Amino acid sequence: METKSKSLYDMSSSGTEIFTHGGVGYVPPSATKDDVQTCGTLSIVSYSFGKCIEWKPNDVSIETDGSEQEWAMVNTSKSPSASSNSGGDTNPQRWLPVRIPILEIKSYRVSNKKTKLLLVHKDRLTHTAFYFQFENADCFTKSLRSVVKTRRSRHDKHTYDIVQERADPQMPHSFSDFNLLSDQKETVWKFVSDMRSRPYETTLSTFSKFSEYLHERPSEEVARLFEGRPQQPQPTVLDGSKSDGLGEYHIVERREKLPPRVLCPRGQPLSVHQWANAMDAEGRISEVKDIKKIIFEGGVQDSIRYEVWKFLLGYFPWNSSTHERQELRQVKTEEYFRMKLQWKSMTPEQEARFSDFRDRKTLIEKDVNRTDRTLPFFQGDDNPNLGLLYDVLMTYVMYDFDLGYVQGMSDLLSPILSVMSNEVDAFWCFVIHETCFQKL
């Protein structure tokens, strides 16, 4: 005989909804394979005893007319169906609402392309699954992280452990309250690692919160902050402004003027004749500074741009001879096609077990289809140059799998490929281009 489960929490108490998400399906663990998934709303609700995750089917009314509403705690059975003496009632099966205290949840995991949210309870035996029909489970978990502290699992990057509920935010009154570093060990170690590899960026990003708080604040208020005295709200008065006696309002006067604009006339582009004269008998470029100055002031003629860009991007060394560049290109061509063969020879079964590769491949396909078709090199729906763009980006994934593919790389590669018209040269120019970006 099925009964409604009990809980230490008052099931009839009213709470305050923090977040509500519609279009969420739920099937209790006790359901059979013939039972249908019921759609409802998933909410985060705050009660006097703590915060809970609640699911209600769409046909449950919140007006109970004074009677206690039926609830199921996590994995209880469905609501009682019509009795045998109801005369063959054929109403569809209905599930009880579900309430899960957040303190009883150990971790959560989003899977199946953001359609499934799995809650694992602290007993490690109970699991509760919700299904998001609009593939937006990450929106709900983002709201969940605003009320609880989470930590990414060391064993599964898609799983997050719940540490504790967040306290109500308060205005910091001392330097230690700015939370420049989290207390979590993994965050501290990540900070140490970033400090070694990127000291400049890490330092600026760590103190950005503090500098933003102190920016343009009166010195007296800053002194109170460090001395631990209470904050007194004062209107911020910018340089070059004066008070008009209207309390928190002030008039801003612009005193600084921009200097006169310096006109830089455009020069003539680097010509074929100048480029040929810049090479010695062995093909080495002489007077590199003069060549760069001409390019900086006037650019490069279209007919030699594919050759000059290889030097500007660092693919060919300026002091290399013609023979050395031919040997280098032969080596780079063989290396490129070896990497291209790696992803070309991957079977569908391998891709099914390689989620990171599969996700990056999907993202590249979407971005290649969105390539600017106003460029003559990519015009037309069946343009074979789009295939070259796709091949170069996929090969770059194999070249630098840690970085892989980031949205927007196709926009950076497309002008290089349109100038080079060759996937090997375009690939290595793009590699050096991305390497320079990573060093910034």
Protein Blocks (a to p, Z undefined) as FASTA:
>chain_A
ZZddddfbdfkbccddfbdcehiacddfkbcfkbccddddddddddfkbccdddddfklc
fblghpacdddehjaccdddddfkloopabdcddddddddfklpfbdcdeehhiaccddd
fklmaccddddfkopakmmmmmmmmmpccdddfkbmkbccdfbdcddddddfbfklnoma
cfbfklmmmmmmmmmmmmmlmmmmmmmmmmmmmgopafklmmmmmnopacdddddddehi
acehlojaccdddfbdcdddddddddddddfklmmmmpcfkopaehkllmmmmmmmnopa
fklmmmmmmmmnomacfkbcfklmmmmmmmmmmmmmmmmmmmmmpcfklmmmmmklmmmm
mmmmmmmmmpcfkbmklgcjklcklmmmmmmmmmmmmmmmmnopaehjlmmmmmmmmmno
paklmmmmmmmmmmmmmmZZ
